[in-house]
Amino acid sequence: MRKNRQSYRSKARKGRALLQPGGSDSIALEPQLLKTRHQMAARYQVSVRTIGYWVQDGTLPVYQRGAVVRFNPHECDEALKAFRRKSRWEASAEEEGGSV
């Protein structure tokens, strides 16, 4: 049984090499494009429950099929930019008409 596992692993490594970007027959995919709830919670340093609340509120865009929920990190970053507060010096520079 171990021989089968090792041969499977070596085949998987060879297959992974074929999917590397830049090859003529390769598929140009970003590695693990979509993230899970736990990965997004670690990314934003919040709890998994908070991620669930943000999904219910519509704060975070989500891809959902049944119980499987995945997030595009770039889309979520853009969605959370709407909640960014400007610092005092940024707000005062805009009021004065100056650039930051």
C-alpha positions in Angstrom: 0.0 0.0 0.0 2.9 2.4 0.7 4.2 1.9 -2.8 0.8 3.1 -4.2 0.9 6.2 -2.0 4.4 7.1 -3.0 3.7 6.6 -6.7 0.5 8.7 -6.4 2.5 11.4 -4.6 5.2 11.4 -7.3 2.5 11.6 -10.0 0.9 14.5 -8.2 4.2 16.3 -8.1 4.7 15.8 -11.8 1.2 17.0 -12.5 1.7 20.1 -10.4 4.8 20.9 -12.5 2.7 20.9 -15.6 0.3 23.5 -14.2 3.0 26.0 -13.5 2.5 29.4 -15.3 4.6 30.0 -18.3 4.5 26.6 -19.9 3.0 26.2 -23.4 0.3 23.7 -22.2 -0.1 25.2 -18.7 -3.2 26.8 -17.3 -2.5 30.3 -15.8 -4.3 30.1 -12.5 -3.5 32.0 -9.3 -2.8 29.3 -6.7 -5.8 28.9 -4.4 -7.7 31.9 -5.8 -10.7 31.5 -3.4 -10.3 31.3 0.4 -12.4 29.7 3.1 -14.0 31.4 6.1 -11.1 30.4 8.4 -8.5 31.8 6.0 -10.4 35.1 5.7 -10.7 35.3 9.4 -7.0 34.9 9.7 -6.4 37.5 7.0 -8.5 40.1 8.7 -7.6 39.1 12.2 -11.3 38.5 13.3 -13.2 35.5 14.4 -14.9 33.1 12.0 -18.2 34.1 13.5 -17.5 37.8 12.5 -16.9 36.6 8.9 -20.3 34.9 9.0 -21.9 38.1 10.3 -20.3 40.1 7.5 -21.6 37.6 4.9 -25.2 37.8 6.4 -25.0 41.6 6.3 -23.8 41.6 2.7 -20.5 43.3 3.7 -18.4 40.6 2.1 -19.0 39.2 -1.4 -19.2 35.5 -1.3 -19.4 32.5 -3.6 -21.7 29.9 -2.2 -22.9 26.6 -3.4 -24.9 24.7 -0.7 -22.8 24.7 2.4 -19.6 25.5 0.6 -18.6 29.1 1.0 -15.6 30.7 -0.7 -14.3 34.3 -0.8 -12.2 36.1 -3.4 -9.7 38.0 -1.3 -9.4 40.9 -3.8 -13.1 41.4 -4.0 -13.4 41.4 -0.2 -10.5 43.9 0.2 -12.3 46.2 -2.2 -15.6 45.8 -0.3 -14.0 46.6 3.0 -12.4 49.8 1.7 -15.8 51.4 1.9 -15.5 51.2 5.7 -12.1 52.8 6.0 -12.0 56.0 8.0 -9.6 58.7 7.1 -7.1 60.0 9.6 -7.2 63.5 10.9 -4.4 64.7 8.7 -6.0 63.2 5.6 -9.3 64.8 6.3 -7.8 68.2 7.1 -5.7 68.1 3.9 -8.8 67.6 1.9 -10.6 70.5 3.6 -7.7 72.8 2.9 -7.5 71.7 -0.7 -4.0 70.3 -0.4 -2.8 67.0 -1.5 -1.8 64.2 0.9 
